[in-house]
Amino acid sequence: MIIGTGTDLANIDRINKVLIRHGDRFRDRVFTKIEQAKASRRKDEAGTLAKRWAAKEACSKALGTGLRMGISWKDMAVTNIDTGQPVMTLTGWAKKRLEELTPAGHFTTLHVSLTDDHPWAHAIVIIDAQPLA
């Protein structure tokens, strides 16, 4: 069963301007070291970070909170498995919120889709719960 959905659209040019203006202060406040490392290896750092920004926003919406109630940007982290598929890992309050949403006797999966077409980056997060047995 689907227990949460979220979507977000981020402007890559806006993220680039924030990077120029605030640099590492912005990177360190919003993105994990792994996310920063991936983006720094990319030709389009701003586009990579914009997709992850959108994913964090989408995830917070799927959790039913938006970015309030104690969720930190770094409580939601986007990485990629070997095939390149993005995955979302939750820690801190975001993980606690997911546990609260998860029905007894179920496990959850966070499905993440990222795309961009300059100047836009888009993300969708769907949280589903499946019975353990």
C-alpha positions as CSV (number, residue, x, y, z in Angstrom):
1,M,0.0,0.0,0.0
2,I,1.2,3.5,-0.7
3,I,1.5,5.5,2.5
4,G,3.1,8.7,1.1
5,T,3.9,10.5,-2.1
6,G,5.8,13.7,-2.7
7,T,7.0,15.6,-5.7
8,D,9.1,18.7,-6.1
9,L,10.5,20.9,-8.8
10,A,13.7,22.9,-8.3
11,N,15.3,25.5,-10.5
12,I,18.9,24.6,-11.3
13,D,19.9,28.2,-12.0
14,R,18.6,29.2,-8.5
15,I,20.6,26.4,-6.9
16,N,23.7,27.6,-8.9
17,K,23.2,31.1,-7.6
18,V,23.0,29.9,-4.0
19,L,26.2,27.8,-4.6
20,I,28.0,30.9,-5.9
21,R,26.8,33.1,-3.1
22,H,27.0,30.6,-0.1
23,G,29.3,27.8,-1.4
24,D,30.3,25.3,1.3
25,R,28.0,26.8,3.9
26,F,25.0,25.8,1.7
27,R,26.5,22.5,0.8
28,D,27.2,21.6,4.4
29,R,23.8,22.6,5.7
30,V,21.8,20.7,3.1
31,F,23.8,17.8,1.7
32,T,25.7,14.9,3.2
33,K,29.4,14.4,2.4
34,I,28.4,11.5,0.0
35,E,26.0,13.7,-1.9
36,Q,28.5,16.5,-2.1
37,A,31.2,14.2,-3.4
38,K,29.0,12.8,-6.1
39,A,28.0,16.4,-7.2
40,S,31.6,17.6,-7.2
41,R,32.5,14.8,-9.7
42,R,29.8,15.9,-12.1
43,K,30.1,18.4,-14.9
44,D,26.8,20.0,-13.7
45,E,27.2,20.2,-9.9
46,A,24.3,22.5,-9.6
47,G,22.0,20.2,-11.6
48,T,23.1,17.2,-9.5
49,L,22.4,19.1,-6.2
50,A,19.1,20.5,-7.5
51,K,17.8,17.0,-8.1
52,R,18.8,16.0,-4.6
53,W,17.3,19.2,-3.2
54,A,14.0,18.3,-5.0
55,A,14.2,14.7,-3.7
56,K,14.6,15.9,-0.1
57,E,11.6,18.2,-0.5
58,A,9.6,15.4,-2.1
59,C,10.5,13.0,0.6
60,S,9.5,15.5,3.3
61,K,6.1,15.8,1.6
62,A,5.8,12.0,1.3
63,L,6.4,11.8,5.1
64,G,3.5,14.2,5.5
65,T,5.4,17.0,7.2
66,G,7.2,19.1,4.7
67,L,10.4,20.6,6.1
68,R,9.1,21.1,9.6
69,M,8.5,19.1,12.7
70,G,12.2,18.6,13.2
71,I,13.3,17.1,9.9
72,S,16.8,18.1,9.0
73,W,17.9,18.3,5.3
74,K,20.6,15.8,6.1
75,D,18.0,13.4,7.7
76,M,17.2,12.5,4.0
77,A,20.1,11.4,1.8
78,V,20.1,10.4,-1.9
79,T,22.7,7.9,-3.1
80,N,22.8,5.6,-6.1
81,I,23.1,1.9,-6.3
82,D,25.5,0.2,-8.8
83,T,22.9,0.5,-11.6
84,G,22.6,4.2,-11.1
85,Q,19.2,4.0,-9.5
86,P,18.7,6.7,-6.8
87,V,17.8,5.5,-3.3
88,M,16.8,7.6,-0.3
89,T,18.2,6.8,3.2
90,L,16.5,8.3,6.2
91,T,18.1,9.0,9.6
92,G,17.1,11.1,12.6
93,W,13.7,12.5,12.8
94,A,12.8,11.5,9.2
95,K,13.5,7.9,10.1
96,K,11.4,8.2,13.2
97,R,8.5,9.8,11.2
98,L,8.7,6.9,8.7
99,E,8.5,4.4,11.5
100,E,5.4,6.2,12.9
101,L,3.8,5.9,9.4
102,T,4.6,2.3,8.9
103,P,1.7,0.0,9.9
104,A,2.5,-2.8,12.3
105,G,3.7,-6.0,10.6
106,H,4.9,-4.1,7.5
107,F,8.2,-2.9,6.0
108,T,8.6,0.2,3.8
109,T,10.4,1.0,0.6
110,L,11.1,4.5,-0.6
111,H,11.0,4.8,-4.4
112,V,12.8,7.8,-5.8
113,S,12.8,9.1,-9.4
114,L,15.0,12.1,-10.4
115,T,15.1,13.9,-13.7
116,D,16.3,17.3,-15.1
117,D,15.8,19.4,-18.2
118,H,17.6,22.6,-17.7
119,P,16.7,24.8,-15.9
120,W,14.4,22.4,-14.0
121,A,15.2,19.4,-11.7
122,H,12.3,17.2,-10.7
123,A,11.9,14.5,-8.1
124,I,9.2,12.1,-7.0
125,V,9.2,10.0,-3.8
126,I,6.7,7.3,-3.2
127,I,6.7,5.4,0.1
128,D,5.0,2.0,0.1
129,A,4.4,-0.5,2.9
130,Q,4.4,-4.3,2.3
131,P,3.4,-7.0,4.8
132,L,6.4,-8.8,6.4
133,A,5.0,-12.3,5.8
